[in-house]
Amino acid sequence: MADAQSLSSTSAVHGGHGEWFFDELQKMRSEGVLVDVTLCAEGTEIPCHRLVLATVSDYFRSMFSLGLSEDKKNKIEMGGVSADALQQLVHYAYTSKINITSDNVQPLFQAADMLQFDEVYNKCEKFLQGNVNKETCLGIWMLADRVSCSDLAETAKSWALKWFEEVCATEEFLQLPVDLLKWYISSDEGLLAKNEQRILEVVMLWVRHGLKERKEHLKELLKCI
């Protein structure tokens, strides 16, 4: 055999290492091997590895590395997030795969925002950007406002301004928060309403939908017309 010093070096790369690694992580989680934390939401318990969560989420990285009280707990209650959305995010952390649909995008978007799953957040935004229309724009606008997604909010608002009559006939219009309604009816960005009388009519429709709670806003709404 040649002298060891005369041997050339080589690098060995396993082409399928990434896929194999994800598969093994998921297998270890499903079998409870080395899991060291359980996330709890709405009565559902989800066993995980802290390292995996911290790798994909700055929220969990801070929780587990900055000496917060949760770092010492075996079970962590996750308030403000649905169990289904949390399970999907954990699945994403272990597989890099996420299935976004019209049925799950709202809780998933909010959970990704809260837990700082940035890639999932971006995928939810892209999904919603491609599904804005005159029927969905108000719901998407309200959701974008809750998760502080300004680009998505601007897209949804532009649709709402353009399709005033159709938008005001949707159930989502009756659910608009008063601050968004005030912006909508006073917008100088091109609200395509027939006239001020028509705007007054839809404002009264909104107020009557929850008269007891909303009548106090009528005066300030009238100032916006």
C-alpha positions as CSV (number, residue, x, y, z in Angstrom):
1,M,0.0,0.0,0.0
2,A,1.3,3.5,-0.9
3,D,2.5,5.7,1.9
4,A,-0.5,7.5,3.5
5,Q,1.0,10.9,2.8
6,S,1.0,10.2,-1.0
7,L,-2.7,9.4,-1.2
8,S,-4.9,12.0,-2.8
9,S,-8.0,13.2,-0.9
10,T,-11.6,12.8,-2.0
11,S,-15.0,14.1,-1.0
12,A,-18.0,11.7,-0.6
13,V,-21.4,13.2,-1.1
14,H,-24.7,11.4,-0.6
15,G,-27.0,12.8,-3.2
16,G,-30.1,11.8,-1.3
17,H,-28.9,12.9,2.1
18,G,-31.4,15.7,2.5
19,E,-34.4,13.6,1.8
20,W,-33.1,10.7,3.9
21,F,-32.4,13.1,6.8
22,F,-35.9,14.5,6.7
23,D,-37.4,11.0,6.6
24,E,-35.3,10.0,9.6
25,L,-36.3,13.0,11.6
26,Q,-40.0,12.4,11.0
27,K,-39.5,8.7,11.9
28,M,-37.8,9.6,15.1
29,R,-40.6,12.1,16.0
30,S,-43.4,9.6,15.2
31,E,-41.6,6.9,17.3
32,G,-40.9,9.4,20.2
33,V,-37.2,8.9,19.9
34,L,-35.2,11.8,21.6
35,V,-38.3,14.1,21.6
36,D,-37.7,16.7,24.3
37,V,-40.8,19.0,24.2
38,T,-44.5,18.7,23.6
39,L,-46.5,21.5,22.0
40,C,-50.2,21.7,23.2
41,A,-53.0,23.5,21.4
42,E,-56.8,23.1,21.8
43,G,-56.3,19.8,23.7
44,T,-53.9,18.3,21.0
45,E,-50.4,17.3,22.1
46,I,-47.6,17.4,19.5
47,P,-44.3,15.8,20.5
48,C,-41.2,17.5,18.9
49,H,-37.5,18.1,19.0
50,R,-36.5,21.6,20.2
51,L,-33.6,21.7,17.8
52,V,-35.8,21.1,14.8
53,L,-38.3,23.8,15.8
54,A,-35.5,26.3,16.6
55,T,-33.9,25.6,13.2
56,V,-37.0,26.8,11.2
57,S,-38.5,29.4,13.5
58,D,-36.9,32.4,15.2
59,Y,-39.8,32.3,17.7
60,F,-38.8,28.9,18.9
61,R,-35.1,29.7,18.7
62,S,-35.6,32.6,21.1
63,M,-37.9,30.5,23.3
64,F,-35.3,27.7,23.7
65,S,-32.1,29.7,23.7
66,L,-32.7,32.9,25.7
67,G,-33.5,31.4,29.1
68,L,-37.3,32.0,28.8
69,S,-39.5,30.1,31.2
70,E,-40.8,27.8,28.5
71,D,-37.3,26.4,28.0
72,K,-37.6,24.5,31.2
73,K,-41.0,23.0,30.4
74,N,-41.7,19.6,28.9
75,K,-45.1,20.7,27.7
76,I,-45.8,24.2,26.3
77,E,-49.3,25.6,25.9
78,M,-49.6,27.4,22.5
79,G,-52.4,29.9,22.9
80,G,-53.7,31.9,20.0
81,V,-53.0,29.2,17.4
82,S,-55.2,26.4,16.1
83,A,-54.2,22.8,16.7
84,D,-54.5,22.0,12.9
85,A,-52.3,24.9,11.9
86,L,-49.7,24.0,14.6
87,Q,-49.6,20.4,13.4
88,Q,-49.1,21.6,9.8
89,L,-46.2,23.9,10.8
90,V,-44.6,21.1,12.8
91,H,-45.0,18.8,9.8
92,Y,-43.4,21.5,7.7
93,A,-40.5,21.8,10.1
94,Y,-39.8,18.0,9.7
95,T,-40.5,17.6,6.0
96,S,-40.2,21.0,4.3
97,K,-43.7,20.3,2.8
98,I,-46.9,22.3,3.4
99,N,-50.3,22.0,1.8
100,I,-52.1,25.4,1.6
101,T,-55.8,25.5,0.6
102,S,-58.6,28.0,0.8
103,D,-59.9,26.2,3.9
104,N,-56.7,26.3,5.9
105,V,-54.9,29.4,4.7
106,Q,-56.3,31.8,7.2
107,P,-55.3,29.9,10.4
108,L,-52.1,28.8,8.8
109,F,-51.2,32.4,7.8
110,Q,-51.9,33.7,11.3
111,A,-50.0,30.8,13.0
112,A,-47.0,31.3,10.6
113,D,-47.0,35.0,11.5
114,M,-47.2,34.4,15.2
115,L,-44.6,31.6,15.3
116,Q,-42.3,33.2,12.7
117,F,-42.3,30.4,10.2
118,D,-41.2,32.9,7.5
119,E,-41.2,30.5,4.5
120,V,-44.8,29.4,5.3
121,Y,-45.8,33.0,5.8
122,N,-44.5,33.9,2.4
123,K,-46.2,30.9,0.8
124,C,-49.5,31.8,2.3
125,E,-49.1,35.4,1.1
126,K,-48.4,34.2,-2.5
127,F,-51.4,31.8,-2.4
128,L,-53.7,34.7,-1.3
129,Q,-52.2,37.1,-3.8
130,G,-53.3,34.7,-6.5
131,N,-56.8,34.3,-5.1
132,V,-57.9,37.9,-4.6
133,N,-61.1,38.8,-6.5
134,K,-64.2,40.8,-5.8
135,E,-65.7,38.1,-3.7
136,T,-62.6,37.5,-1.5
137,C,-60.9,40.9,-1.4
138,L,-62.5,42.1,1.9
139,G,-61.8,38.8,3.8
140,I,-58.2,38.8,2.5
141,W,-57.8,42.5,3.4
142,M,-58.9,41.9,7.0
143,L,-56.6,38.9,7.2
144,A,-53.7,40.9,5.8
145,D,-54.3,43.6,8.3
146,R,-54.2,41.2,11.2
147,V,-50.8,39.7,10.1
148,S,-49.4,43.1,9.0
149,C,-48.9,42.0,5.4
150,S,-48.9,45.4,3.6
151,D,-48.4,44.2,0.0
152,L,-51.3,41.8,0.3
153,A,-53.5,44.4,1.9
154,E,-52.8,46.9,-0.9
155,T,-53.8,44.3,-3.5
156,A,-57.0,43.5,-1.7
157,K,-57.9,47.1,-1.1
158,S,-57.4,47.9,-4.8
159,W,-60.0,45.2,-5.7
160,A,-62.4,46.5,-3.0
161,L,-62.2,50.1,-4.4
162,K,-62.8,48.9,-7.9
163,W,-65.8,46.6,-7.2
164,F,-67.7,48.7,-4.6
165,E,-71.2,47.4,-5.4
166,E,-70.2,43.7,-5.5
167,V,-68.0,44.0,-2.4
168,C,-70.8,45.7,-0.4
169,A,-73.1,42.8,-1.1
170,T,-70.8,40.2,0.5
171,E,-71.0,38.9,4.0
172,E,-67.5,40.1,4.6
173,F,-68.5,43.7,4.2
174,L,-70.8,43.4,7.2
175,Q,-67.8,42.0,9.2
176,L,-65.4,44.9,8.4
177,P,-63.8,46.5,11.5
178,V,-64.8,50.1,11.9
179,D,-61.3,51.4,11.2
180,L,-61.1,49.6,7.8
181,L,-64.6,50.7,6.9
182,K,-63.7,54.3,7.7
183,W,-60.7,54.1,5.4
184,Y,-62.8,52.4,2.7
185,I,-65.6,55.0,2.5
186,S,-63.3,57.9,2.7
187,S,-60.6,56.7,0.4
188,D,-59.2,59.1,-2.1
189,E,-57.6,56.3,-4.1
190,G,-60.5,55.8,-6.5
191,L,-63.6,54.3,-4.7
192,L,-66.0,53.5,-7.6
193,A,-69.3,54.3,-5.9
194,K,-72.2,55.8,-7.7
195,N,-72.6,58.7,-5.3
196,E,-72.5,59.7,-1.7
197,Q,-76.0,58.6,-1.2
198,R,-75.0,55.1,-2.1
199,I,-72.1,55.2,0.3
200,L,-74.5,56.3,3.1
201,E,-76.8,53.4,2.3
202,V,-74.1,50.8,2.7
203,V,-72.9,52.5,5.9
204,M,-76.4,52.2,7.4
205,L,-76.5,48.6,6.3
206,W,-73.2,48.0,8.2
207,V,-74.5,49.8,11.3
208,R,-77.8,48.0,11.4
209,H,-76.0,44.6,11.2
210,G,-74.9,45.2,14.8
211,L,-76.9,48.2,15.8
212,K,-76.4,47.9,19.6
213,E,-72.6,47.8,19.3
214,R,-72.2,49.9,16.2
215,K,-74.5,52.9,16.6
216,E,-71.8,54.7,18.6
217,H,-69.7,54.8,15.4
218,L,-72.3,56.3,13.2
219,K,-71.3,59.9,13.7
220,E,-67.7,59.4,12.9
221,L,-68.6,57.3,9.9
222,L,-70.9,60.0,8.5
223,K,-67.9,62.4,8.7
224,C,-66.0,60.1,6.3
225,I,-68.6,60.3,3.5
